[in-house]
């Protein structure tokens, strides 16, 4: 039993180190992708191919002079980035990174903890992250920081509504709040994205807004707010805010992959399991199959992280009124309609057919019917 607890502790520590390591090297790959898209040289000085650049950046942030503005609220100024980083790391506790492992004759979950309301835990913790931004912006006693903090709060509230409704559609389909149960219900290639194409698009777009990623990076819009909510921050306090954003991007990718792309499930997994157990034994084969599932899950996570970065360096940011219009006039009604369609499809017993029919109806309404009733703007007289 003690060995199982040690292994469980090792898994928890491994998930923590994985989150930190991926977040650190997200900064490197973002620079590489940005350089490729902009046809310029990326990081190439610190180590071969610039691979030591994240370590150099971390050392620089730790060694830079730490300061607190004279008129700032000292304790809240310190607490703000700590809350942002703490909530970002805490949300990974209930994500199943792989199937169960067999250790010392007992099955051990390849995740921090499996609770029956795991997805509510993720959403609750992520929702608390905005307090770090809001407190940090307010405590700075700087109007640009305050504007950025207010933008972050209103943006997160607006997009969490559409995201929550998209999540409700998944809960209606799976009948569970456990992230692991949601993943297990998508065995093989039976992924929720095929049943929930509209829900997936809404959830992914809301994740961009939740992570303050372009085109929804209005809280740190440098052409309007200097640097937004972290204008007055330097050294590692700024580093915590920046690192929290990349950890959130990693966690958002894990949640999207778990809810819509089957998590550690992949096509042909039953054949792989049979082959491994037949050639290496039941226990070793089971653990190797879990490792393959983890690699498949990590590949999906990397795909979404790349998509986050690709969008950032391709799409321009919205204006703030456009940002709110997209949330309240576009995504919120679509999420409501999608939830109604999913509920009706589940009652009908043919969710795959009716969800795609519902998506087609939504597309016709949005692209053909809605423009007919949209009020046309009068030409300016200036």
N, C-alpha and C positions, 0 to 999 in steps of 0.2 A: 504493500500500500504506500509506503514511504517513497519507494522508487517511482511509483505512478505520480505522486504529488510533485516530486522533483522534476519529472518529465513535463508535467502540466505547467509548473513554474518556468521551465525552459521554453515551452511553447509561447507563454505570455511574454517572456523577455524577448523571444525571437520576433514576435509580432511587433513589439515596440521598436526593436532595432530595425526591422524591415521598414516600418513607417518612416523612421528618421532617415535611414539610408536612401530610400526612394525619394523622399522630399529633398534631400541634399543634392542628389544627382538629377532631379528634375530641373534644377537651376542650370545645370550644365547642358542638358539636352535641349532646354528651351533656347539657350544661346546658339547651340548648333543649328537647330531648326530655323531660328530667326535669321541666322547668317546665310543658310542655304536659300531661304525664300527671298532674301534681299540681295542675293548674289554678292556676298562679301565674306571675308575671313572671320571665322568665329574664334573661340578660345583655343589658343595653340601654344601658349607660353609655359604654363604650369604643368610640367610633366608631359609624357608622350600624348599627343593629340589633345592636350589640355585637360587630361583626366583628373589632375590634382587641383583644378580650379575651385571646386566646392570646398576643399580643405583650406586653400589659401583665403577664400572669402570668409570662412568661419574664423580663421585665425585673425584676420583683419578686424572683423566685427568685435571679437573678444578683446583685442588689444587697443582699439580706439578709445579715446577719452570719453568717459560716461558723464553726462551732464543732465541737470534738471532745470528747466527755465525758472527764473526767480518767482514769477507770479503764478506758476502752476501749482495745482494741488498735489503735493509730493506723493502721498501714499496711493491715491487713485492713479496718478501718473505711472507708478510702478506696477500697480495691480492690473491695469488695462492689458498690456501685452501678455502678462502671465495668464489671464483668463482666456485670451484668444488661443494661446498655445495649448493650455491644459484641456480645453474642450475639444480642440482638433485631435489630440492624441487619444482622448478618452472614448471617442466615438467608434474606434476600431475594435473595442472589446468584444462585441457580439457578432462580428463578421466571421462566417465559417470559411477559412482559407483552403480547406480540403476535407475529404471524408475522414471518418474516424480512423485512428491508428490502434493497432493491437500491441500493447506493451505489457510485459509480464502477465500475459494471459487475460488482460482486461482491455476494454475499449476506451480510448481517450479521445475526446473531441479535439480536432485540429482547429481550435479557436480559443479565444480568451475565456468566455463563458457563454453557455447556451441558455437563454431565458425565453420564456414563452411570449414576452412582449418586446423582443429584441429590436424590431424596427421602430417602435415607439421610443426606445432608448436612444437610438441613433438620431431621430428627429428632435427629441428633447434636448440632447446634448448639443447638437449642431445649432439649435435655436438659441442656446445660451451664449454661443460664440459671439453674437452681435453685441452682447454687453461689453465684451472686451474692447471692441471698436468704439462703441458709444462712450464708455467711460474714458478711454484714452483720448478721444477727441475733445470731450468736455473738460477733462482735467488739464489739457494743454493750455487753456486760456488763450486760444488763438482762433480767430474767426474762420480761417480756412479749415482748420482741424474740426471745428464745430460743424461747419457746413458738410464736410465729408462724413462726420459721424451721423448727422441727421439723415443724410442721403442713404447711408448704409442701413440704418434702422428701418426707414420707410421701404427701401428696396427689398430687404429680407422679409419683412412682413407681407408685402405684396406678392412676392413670388412663392412664399411658403404656402399660401392658400392654394394656388394652382398645383403645386407639388404635392400637397396633402391630398387633394382630390384625385390626382393621378395614382397616388399610393392606395387610396380607398378602392380604386378599381382592381388593383392587384390583390388586395385583401378579400374582396368579393369573390375573385376567381379561386384563390388558394384556401380561403377559410381559416387562415392562421396569421398571427402577428409575429411568429418566430421566423427569423431570417433563414435559419437552417431548414425549417419546414418548407419555406418558399423555394429554396434552392433544390431540395430533394424532390419537389413536385415537378421539376423541369428535367426529368431524367433523359439522358441522351441528347437528342436534338429537339425535344419538346419544350422549347423556350417560350417565355411569355411575350417576347417581342413579336412573335407570329400571331398571337392573340390580341396583343395590345400595341399596335403600331403607333396610334395617335398618343396613347399614354406614354410610350417611350420617348417620342419627340418632345412632348410637354415636359416630362421629367428631366430629360437631358438639358433642355433649354433653361429650366429653372435651376438646375445645378450650376450652369454657367453664372447665373445671377447670384446664387448663394455663395459662390467662391469669389465673387467680385472680379470675374474674368471678362475680358473684352468679348462682346461689345457692351457688357454690363459693368464696366469698371468705373462708374461715375463717382463712387466714394473716394477714389484716388486719382481723379481726372487732373493730370498735371497742367493742362493748358488752361484750367479754370481755378484750381484750388492749390497750386504749388505742388503739393503731394497728398493733399487730402488729410484724412484723420491722423496720419503719422508724420505730419510736417515737422513737428517739434522733437521728434524722436531721433536718436542717433545710437551708435555702437550696437550692443546686443539687444537693447530694447527694440530698436527698429528691426533687428534680425529676427526677433520672435514674431513680430507681425508678419514679416515676409515669409518666414518659415511656416507659420500657421496657414497661410494661403496655399502653400504647396502641399502641406499635409492634408488640408481640406480637399484639394484637387485629387490626391491619391485616394482618400476615403470616399469621395463622391464617385470616383471610377469604380471602386470595389462595390459600392451599393448598387450602381447602375448595372454592373456585370452580374451581381447576385440576383437582382429583381427581374432583369429582362433577358440576360444572356446565359442563364443556367448556372452561374457561379463556377464550381469545379466540375460540372457536367460537360461532356463533349461528345461529338458523334463517334460511335463505335466503342464507347467505354466498356460495354459488356464483353466485347471480343478481347479487348486489351486485358481486362480483369481475368478472363478465362485463360488466356495465354500465359499471363504472369503466374497465376496460381498453379497452373499445370506444370510449369517449368521450374519454379522456385519454391513451391510449397505454399500452403494456405496462408500462414502468417506473413511470410516475406512477400508473397504475391499481393496480399491485401495492402500492405504498407507501400509497396512499390506503385500499386495502382493509385493509392492516395497521393503519392508524390507526383505522378503523371497528371492527376486532376489539379494539383496545386500549380503545376507549370502551365496547364491550359487556362486556369483562372488568372494567373499572372500575365499571360499573353493578352487576355481580354482587357485587363487593367491597363497594360501598356498601350493598347490600341486607343482606349478612351483618353489617356493622358496625352498621347500624340494628337488626337482630335482637338482636345482643349487648346493645345499650343498652336496647332494649325489655324484654328479659328482666330486666335489672338492676333496672329501676324497676317491675317487675310482680310478680316472684316473690320470696318471702322466703327467706333463707338457711337451709341445713340446720343441724342440730346435728352435732357432729363424728362421733359414732357413726353417724348416718344417712349422712353423707358416705362413710364407709368401707364401710358396708353396701351402698350403691348401687354402689360400685366393685367390690367383691369378690363380693357375692352376686347382683348384678343384671347389671352391664355386662360383667364378665369372662366369665361363662358364656354370655351372649347372643353375645358376640363370637366365642367358640369355636364355638358352634353355627352362627353365620353363616358362618364360614370353612369348616366342613364342607359346608354347603349349597352355597356358591359353588363349591367344588372338585368336588362331585358334579355340579353344573349344567354346569360347563365340560367335564367328561368326557362328559356326555350330549349335548353339542352344542346345547342349548336353554337358554342362561343366563337369558334374559328370563323365560320361562315358569316355570322351576323356582325361580328366586330369589323370585318373587312367591308361588309355592306354599309355599316354605319360610317366607316371612314370615307367611303365613296360619297355618301350623302353629305357629310361634313365638307368635303372638298368642293362639291357642287355649290353648297350654300355659301362657302367662303369666297370662292373665286368667281361665281356667276350671279348668285342672288343678292348677296350683301352689297356688292358695288352698285347695284341698281338703286338701292335705297340710301346709299351714302350721300350725305349732303355735299354738294359741290361748293368749293370756296369761290367767293367773288373775286375778280381781279383787283389788285391793289390800285388805289387812286393816287398814290404818292408819285 
